[in-house]
Amino acid sequence: MLETDIFILGAGPGGVATALKLSYLGIPCIIADKAVFPRDKVCGDAISGKVTTLLNRLDPEILARFHASPFHVDVWGIRFLAPNESMLDIPFKSQQGRSVQNAPGYVCRRMDFDNFLVEELKQRTDVQFFEDTAVTQYNRQDDHWILSNEDGSFQVKAKLLIVADGAYSRFARQIAGLEKDNAHYAAAVRAYYSNVKDLSSEGFIELHFIKSIIPGYFWVFPLPKGGANVGLGMRSDIVAKKKVNLKESLAEIIENHPKIAPRFKEANLEGKIIGYGLPLGSKRRVISGEGYMLVGDAGHLVDPMTGEGIGNAFYSGFIAAEQAQACLREKDFSAAFLQAYDVRVARVLGSEMKLSYRLQKFISFPWVANAMGYIISRNQKTIKVLSHMYTDFSLREQLAKPLFWLKMYLGLDRKPNSK
């Protein structure tokens, strides 16, 4: 039996972020994952600037290696399609002085990005990493955990368990009691296509608010070598209420939507359309307990508006590592002491996720999305204001307030801008 102070379950972005942070804090750990890397992970593949910010804080050389890699596309803005089929481009910040080092976001296949992180992890001599190891037994004994695979050939004794095994975490459901709540959960489908026409040359991702799928949205995210991650997501309670078949809806849009179908006429589907779940952070949950913390998707920390979870997984992983350091220092792994993790996650990520949930509900009606599109398309000032929304939290708060849009409407010249 292996023994460690800290065991990490899952080597996705949240688990690896935790292990890397622990290593840089001088704290050894053991981490295990059921997969063998590189492996695919169904996702929208969008990576927020949170990730690169945290990598840079950890070690600028890791960030430099990521920037030098050929497997990502820089994101410089969002292209919106409103329900009335008007198209709008919103750049992020200024387009001046652009460089790969300061892109606000990225798109990268999870097979490539997760493997990049795992390769970085393998360089850390104080991290023991076990692939192809499915830990399925979690037994709490006195002041420690006994963790093992199905047949007991892999066993670990640990004082602290950090759970980062994703949206379908067995531990989160069975031990931590995080039940699925369809009102705070999303379903999505993803497909990879090649030869999609008219992808943005400016590095814009596309979010299409199509009348038939609102309050869900259809996305097209550009990938290297002319590829695209294409998908459709919707809150699970609405999927159930409307009896939506997401795969069929995705195919219907690609085949028949007047603005989208022509772009896919000569496109090629690579592999299959695959579905997956997104546990949203729009509901406050208890994500720690006696001797454990939940990180990333296992802790239901996916952004309710965008569906992006990698950045929040990174943040929660770093916070978990620092809380683990405090546990070791104080020799206290109790549920009461670990509540500090919940408090800090709520402080760092909670306000943003609450706002995302408000924005999600705000644009859940086609007429709202159409009105927003009308105002933006006719007011150059609005576009300039919105260009800062990616990094300005106070601005995003304004977007959820009807008064903001009323002011923008009253400022219209009633003529489309020249853009």
C-alpha positions as CSV (number, residue, x, y, z in Angstrom):
1,M,0.0,0.0,0.0
2,L,1.2,3.5,-0.9
3,E,1.1,6.2,1.7
4,T,0.8,9.9,1.1
5,D,-0.5,13.0,2.8
6,I,-2.4,14.1,-0.3
7,F,-4.0,11.9,-3.0
8,I,-5.6,13.5,-6.1
9,L,-8.3,11.6,-7.9
10,G,-8.3,12.6,-11.6
11,A,-5.7,14.2,-13.9
12,G,-7.8,16.6,-15.9
13,P,-7.0,20.3,-15.7
14,G,-8.3,20.6,-12.1
15,G,-6.3,17.7,-10.8
16,V,-3.1,18.5,-12.6
17,A,-3.4,22.2,-11.6
18,T,-3.7,21.0,-7.9
19,A,-0.7,18.7,-8.3
20,L,1.5,21.3,-10.0
21,K,0.7,23.9,-7.4
22,L,1.4,21.5,-4.6
23,S,4.7,20.6,-6.2
24,Y,5.7,24.3,-6.4
25,L,4.8,24.6,-2.8
26,G,7.2,21.8,-2.0
27,I,4.4,19.3,-1.1
28,P,4.6,15.8,-2.6
29,C,1.4,14.0,-3.7
30,I,0.1,11.0,-5.6
31,I,-2.4,11.5,-8.5
32,A,-4.2,8.8,-10.5
33,D,-6.5,8.8,-13.5
34,K,-8.4,6.0,-15.1
35,A,-7.3,7.1,-18.6
36,V,-4.0,6.7,-20.5
37,F,-2.8,10.0,-21.9
38,P,-3.2,11.4,-24.5
39,R,-6.9,10.8,-24.4
40,D,-9.9,12.7,-25.7
41,K,-12.2,14.7,-23.5
42,V,-15.6,15.9,-24.8
43,C,-15.6,19.6,-24.3
44,G,-16.0,22.9,-26.2
45,D,-12.2,23.3,-26.0
46,A,-12.3,26.9,-25.0
47,I,-9.6,28.0,-22.5
48,S,-10.1,31.3,-20.7
49,G,-7.3,33.7,-19.8
50,K,-7.7,32.5,-16.2
51,V,-5.6,29.5,-17.1
52,T,-2.7,31.3,-18.7
53,T,-2.8,33.9,-15.8
54,L,-2.4,31.1,-13.3
55,L,0.2,29.2,-15.3
56,N,2.2,32.4,-15.5
57,R,2.0,32.9,-11.7
58,L,3.1,29.3,-11.2
59,D,6.0,29.3,-13.6
60,P,6.4,31.6,-16.7
61,E,8.4,28.9,-18.4
62,I,5.3,26.6,-18.5
63,L,3.3,29.4,-20.1
64,A,6.1,30.0,-22.6
65,R,6.0,26.3,-23.6
66,F,2.2,26.5,-24.0
67,H,2.6,29.6,-26.2
68,A,5.2,27.9,-28.3
69,S,3.0,24.9,-28.9
70,P,1.2,24.5,-32.3
71,F,-2.0,23.1,-31.1
72,H,-4.0,26.2,-30.0
73,V,-5.7,29.1,-31.7
74,D,-5.7,32.6,-30.1
75,V,-9.1,34.1,-29.3
76,W,-9.6,37.8,-29.9
77,G,-13.3,38.3,-29.8
78,I,-16.8,36.9,-30.1
79,R,-19.0,36.7,-33.1
80,F,-22.7,36.7,-32.2
81,L,-25.7,35.6,-34.3
82,A,-29.0,36.9,-32.9
83,P,-32.3,35.1,-33.4
84,N,-33.2,37.5,-36.1
85,E,-30.0,36.4,-37.9
86,S,-28.1,39.6,-37.5
87,M,-24.4,39.0,-37.1
88,L,-22.2,41.1,-34.7
89,D,-18.5,41.0,-34.0
90,I,-17.3,42.1,-30.5
91,P,-13.5,42.3,-30.2
92,F,-11.8,41.8,-26.9
93,K,-9.9,44.9,-25.8
94,S,-7.8,46.6,-28.3
95,Q,-6.6,45.0,-31.5
96,Q,-3.4,46.9,-31.3
97,G,-0.2,45.3,-30.2
98,R,-1.6,41.8,-30.4
99,S,0.7,38.9,-29.8
100,V,0.4,35.2,-28.9
101,Q,1.6,36.1,-25.4
102,N,-1.4,38.3,-24.5
103,A,-4.4,36.7,-26.2
104,P,-7.4,36.9,-23.9
105,G,-8.3,33.3,-24.6
106,Y,-7.6,30.2,-26.6
107,V,-9.2,27.2,-28.3
108,C,-7.3,23.9,-28.0
109,R,-8.5,20.3,-28.3
110,R,-8.6,18.8,-24.9
111,M,-6.6,15.8,-26.1
112,D,-3.7,18.1,-26.8
113,F,-4.1,20.5,-23.8
114,D,-4.6,17.9,-21.1
115,N,-1.7,15.9,-22.5
116,F,0.4,19.1,-22.4
117,L,-0.4,19.5,-18.7
118,V,0.3,15.8,-17.9
119,E,3.7,16.1,-19.6
120,E,4.5,19.0,-17.4
121,L,3.3,17.0,-14.4
122,K,5.6,14.1,-15.3
123,Q,8.6,16.4,-14.9
124,R,7.9,17.0,-11.2
125,T,9.9,14.5,-9.2
126,D,7.7,14.9,-6.1
127,V,4.5,13.9,-7.9
128,Q,3.7,10.2,-8.4
129,F,1.4,9.8,-11.3
130,F,-0.5,6.7,-12.1
131,E,-2.3,6.3,-15.4
132,D,-4.8,3.6,-16.4
133,T,-5.8,3.4,-12.7
134,A,-9.5,3.6,-11.9
135,V,-10.0,4.3,-8.2
136,T,-13.5,3.2,-7.3
137,Q,-13.3,2.4,-3.5
138,Y,-13.2,5.3,-1.0
139,N,-13.1,4.2,2.7
140,R,-12.8,6.6,5.5
141,Q,-11.0,5.1,8.5
142,D,-10.4,7.3,11.6
143,D,-8.2,10.2,10.3
144,H,-7.3,8.9,6.8
145,W,-8.7,7.5,3.6
146,I,-8.0,4.0,2.1
147,L,-8.4,4.3,-1.7
148,S,-8.2,1.4,-4.1
149,N,-9.2,0.2,-7.6
150,E,-11.8,-2.5,-8.1
151,D,-9.6,-5.6,-7.5
152,G,-7.4,-4.0,-4.8
153,S,-4.2,-4.2,-6.8
154,F,-3.8,-0.5,-6.3
155,Q,-4.2,0.9,-2.8
156,V,-3.3,4.3,-1.2
157,K,-3.5,5.5,2.4
158,A,-4.0,9.3,2.4
159,K,-4.8,12.0,5.0
160,L,-6.4,14.3,2.4
161,L,-8.3,13.4,-0.8
162,I,-8.7,16.0,-3.5
163,V,-11.4,14.9,-6.0
164,A,-11.0,16.1,-9.5
165,D,-12.6,13.4,-11.6
166,G,-15.0,15.5,-13.6
167,A,-18.7,15.9,-14.2
168,Y,-19.6,12.3,-13.6
169,S,-17.7,12.0,-10.3
170,R,-18.8,9.0,-8.4
171,F,-17.3,10.3,-5.2
172,A,-19.1,13.7,-5.6
173,R,-22.5,11.9,-5.9
174,Q,-22.1,9.0,-3.5
175,I,-19.9,10.5,-0.7
176,A,-20.2,14.2,-1.0
177,G,-23.9,14.1,-1.8
178,L,-23.9,16.4,-4.8
179,E,-27.0,15.3,-6.6
180,K,-27.7,16.4,-10.2
181,D,-30.2,19.3,-10.3
182,N,-31.4,19.8,-13.9
183,A,-32.0,23.5,-13.3
184,H,-28.3,23.9,-12.6
185,Y,-27.0,21.4,-15.1
186,A,-26.5,21.6,-18.8
187,A,-26.4,19.0,-21.6
188,A,-24.3,19.5,-24.7
189,V,-23.1,17.8,-27.8
190,R,-19.8,18.4,-29.6
191,A,-18.4,17.5,-33.0
192,Y,-15.2,18.2,-34.9
193,Y,-15.4,19.4,-38.4
194,S,-12.9,20.3,-41.1
195,N,-13.3,22.7,-44.0
196,V,-15.9,24.9,-42.4
197,K,-16.2,28.1,-44.5
198,D,-15.9,31.7,-43.3
199,L,-14.2,31.0,-40.0
200,S,-13.0,34.3,-38.5
201,S,-9.6,35.5,-39.7
202,E,-9.5,37.7,-36.6
203,G,-9.6,34.8,-34.1
204,F,-13.2,35.2,-33.0
205,I,-15.2,32.4,-31.5
206,E,-18.9,32.2,-32.6
207,L,-22.0,32.0,-30.3
208,H,-25.2,31.7,-32.2
209,F,-28.5,32.3,-30.4
210,I,-30.9,30.6,-32.7
211,K,-34.6,31.0,-32.0
212,S,-35.3,27.2,-32.0
213,I,-32.8,26.5,-29.3
214,I,-32.9,29.5,-27.0
215,P,-32.0,29.6,-24.1
216,G,-29.3,27.3,-25.4
217,Y,-26.8,28.3,-28.0
218,F,-24.9,26.8,-31.0
219,W,-21.1,27.4,-31.2
220,V,-18.3,27.3,-33.7
221,F,-14.8,27.5,-32.2
222,P,-11.9,27.6,-34.7
223,L,-9.1,25.1,-34.3
224,P,-5.6,24.9,-35.8
225,K,-5.3,23.8,-39.5
226,G,-8.8,25.0,-40.4
227,G,-10.7,22.7,-38.0
228,A,-13.6,23.7,-35.8
229,N,-15.2,22.5,-32.6
230,V,-18.9,22.7,-33.3
231,G,-21.6,22.1,-30.6
232,L,-24.9,22.9,-29.0
233,G,-25.7,23.3,-25.3
234,M,-28.8,23.8,-23.3
235,R,-29.9,23.7,-19.6
236,S,-31.0,20.1,-18.8
237,D,-34.4,21.1,-17.3
238,I,-35.3,22.9,-20.6
239,V,-34.0,19.9,-22.6
240,A,-36.4,17.7,-20.6
241,K,-39.3,20.2,-20.7
242,K,-39.1,20.7,-24.5
243,K,-38.1,17.1,-25.2
244,V,-35.1,18.4,-27.3
245,N,-32.8,15.9,-29.0
246,L,-29.6,17.8,-29.1
247,K,-27.9,15.7,-31.7
248,E,-30.9,16.1,-34.0
249,S,-31.0,19.8,-33.3
250,L,-27.3,20.2,-34.1
251,A,-27.8,18.3,-37.4
252,E,-30.9,20.4,-38.3
253,I,-29.0,23.7,-37.8
254,I,-26.0,22.5,-39.8
255,E,-28.1,21.2,-42.7
256,N,-30.9,23.9,-42.9
257,H,-30.1,27.1,-41.1
258,P,-29.9,29.8,-43.8
259,K,-26.8,31.5,-42.3
260,I,-25.0,28.4,-41.1
261,A,-25.8,25.6,-43.6
262,P,-23.9,27.1,-46.5
263,R,-20.8,27.2,-44.5
264,F,-21.0,23.4,-43.8
265,K,-21.9,22.4,-47.4
266,E,-18.4,21.1,-48.0
267,A,-17.4,20.4,-44.4
268,N,-16.4,17.0,-43.2
269,L,-17.4,15.5,-39.8
270,E,-14.5,14.0,-38.0
271,G,-15.6,11.1,-35.8
272,K,-19.0,11.3,-34.1
273,I,-21.3,13.8,-32.5
274,I,-20.8,13.1,-28.8
275,G,-22.9,14.3,-25.8
276,Y,-21.7,15.3,-22.3
277,G,-23.0,16.9,-19.1
278,L,-22.0,20.2,-17.5
279,P,-22.6,20.7,-13.7
280,L,-23.1,24.4,-13.4
281,G,-21.9,26.6,-10.7
282,S,-25.2,28.6,-10.5
283,K,-26.2,26.9,-7.2
284,R,-24.1,27.2,-4.0
285,R,-23.0,23.7,-2.9
286,V,-20.9,22.3,-0.1
287,I,-17.7,21.1,-1.9
288,S,-15.6,19.9,1.0
289,G,-16.0,17.6,4.0
290,E,-14.1,15.4,6.4
291,G,-10.7,14.9,4.7
292,Y,-11.7,15.9,1.2
293,M,-12.2,18.8,-1.3
294,L,-14.0,18.8,-4.7
295,V,-12.3,20.6,-7.6
296,G,-13.5,21.7,-11.0
297,D,-16.4,19.9,-12.5
298,A,-16.6,17.4,-9.6
299,G,-17.5,20.5,-7.5
300,H,-20.1,21.7,-10.0
301,L,-18.0,24.8,-10.9
302,V,-18.8,25.2,-14.6
303,D,-19.7,28.8,-15.8
304,P,-23.5,28.9,-16.2
305,M,-23.4,31.3,-19.2
306,T,-20.5,30.1,-21.3
307,G,-20.2,26.5,-20.2
308,E,-16.4,27.0,-19.7
309,G,-15.0,24.9,-16.9
310,I,-11.2,24.8,-17.4
311,G,-10.5,28.2,-15.9
312,N,-12.6,27.5,-12.8
313,A,-11.0,24.1,-12.4
314,F,-7.6,25.7,-12.4
315,Y,-8.6,28.3,-9.8
316,S,-10.2,25.7,-7.5
317,G,-7.2,23.5,-7.9
318,F,-4.8,26.2,-6.9
319,I,-7.1,27.1,-3.9
320,A,-7.3,23.4,-2.9
321,A,-3.5,23.1,-3.0
322,E,-3.1,26.2,-0.7
323,Q,-5.8,24.9,1.6
324,A,-4.0,21.5,1.7
325,Q,-0.8,23.4,2.7
326,A,-2.8,24.9,5.6
327,C,-4.1,21.5,6.6
328,L,-0.6,20.0,6.8
329,R,0.7,23.0,8.7
330,E,-2.1,22.9,11.3
331,K,-2.4,19.1,11.2
332,D,-6.1,19.5,10.8
333,F,-8.1,17.8,8.0
334,S,-11.5,18.1,9.6
335,A,-14.6,19.3,7.8
336,A,-14.8,22.4,9.9
337,F,-11.2,23.4,9.0
338,L,-11.8,22.6,5.3
339,Q,-14.8,24.9,5.1
340,A,-12.2,27.7,4.4
341,Y,-11.9,26.1,1.0
342,D,-15.6,26.6,0.2
343,V,-15.5,30.2,1.5
344,R,-12.5,31.1,-0.7
345,V,-13.9,29.4,-3.8
346,A,-17.2,31.3,-3.3
347,R,-15.3,34.6,-2.9
348,V,-13.1,34.1,-6.0
349,L,-15.6,32.4,-8.3
350,G,-19.0,32.7,-6.7
351,S,-19.9,36.3,-7.8
352,E,-18.9,35.6,-11.4
353,M,-21.0,32.4,-11.6
354,K,-24.0,34.2,-10.1
355,L,-23.7,36.9,-12.7
356,S,-23.3,34.4,-15.5
357,Y,-26.6,32.7,-14.3
358,R,-28.3,36.1,-14.4
359,L,-27.1,36.8,-17.9
360,Q,-28.2,33.3,-19.0
361,K,-31.7,34.0,-17.8
362,F,-31.7,37.6,-19.2
363,I,-31.1,36.4,-22.8
364,S,-33.3,33.4,-22.5
365,F,-36.0,35.0,-24.7
366,P,-35.5,35.6,-28.4
367,W,-36.8,39.2,-28.3
368,V,-34.2,40.1,-25.7
369,A,-31.3,38.8,-27.8
370,N,-32.8,40.5,-30.9
371,A,-33.1,43.8,-29.0
372,M,-29.5,43.6,-27.8
373,G,-28.3,42.8,-31.3
374,Y,-30.2,45.8,-32.7
375,I,-28.7,48.2,-30.1
376,I,-25.1,46.9,-30.6
377,S,-25.3,46.9,-34.4
378,R,-26.3,50.6,-34.4
379,N,-24.1,52.0,-31.8
380,Q,-20.3,52.0,-32.2
381,K,-19.9,53.2,-28.6
382,T,-21.7,50.1,-27.4
383,I,-19.3,47.9,-29.3
384,K,-16.3,49.7,-27.8
385,V,-17.8,49.3,-24.3
386,L,-18.5,45.6,-24.8
387,S,-15.0,45.0,-26.1
388,H,-13.9,45.1,-22.5
389,M,-16.5,42.7,-21.1
390,Y,-14.2,39.7,-21.1
391,T,-11.9,41.3,-18.5
392,D,-14.1,43.8,-16.8
393,F,-16.4,42.2,-14.2
394,S,-18.2,45.4,-13.3
395,L,-19.1,45.9,-17.0
396,R,-20.5,42.3,-17.2
397,E,-22.7,43.2,-14.2
398,Q,-24.2,46.1,-16.1
399,L,-25.0,43.7,-19.1
400,A,-27.6,41.9,-16.9
401,K,-29.4,45.2,-16.1
402,P,-32.2,46.4,-18.5
403,L,-31.3,50.0,-17.6
404,F,-27.9,49.6,-19.3
405,W,-29.5,48.6,-22.5
406,L,-32.1,51.3,-22.3
407,K,-29.3,53.9,-22.0
408,M,-27.6,52.4,-25.0
409,Y,-30.9,52.5,-26.9
410,L,-31.5,56.1,-26.1
411,G,-28.0,56.9,-27.4
412,L,-28.7,55.4,-30.8
413,D,-28.5,57.6,-33.9
414,R,-31.0,55.1,-35.5
415,K,-28.6,54.5,-38.3
416,P,-26.4,51.4,-38.7
417,N,-22.8,52.1,-38.0
418,S,-20.4,51.9,-40.9
419,K,-18.6,48.8,-39.7
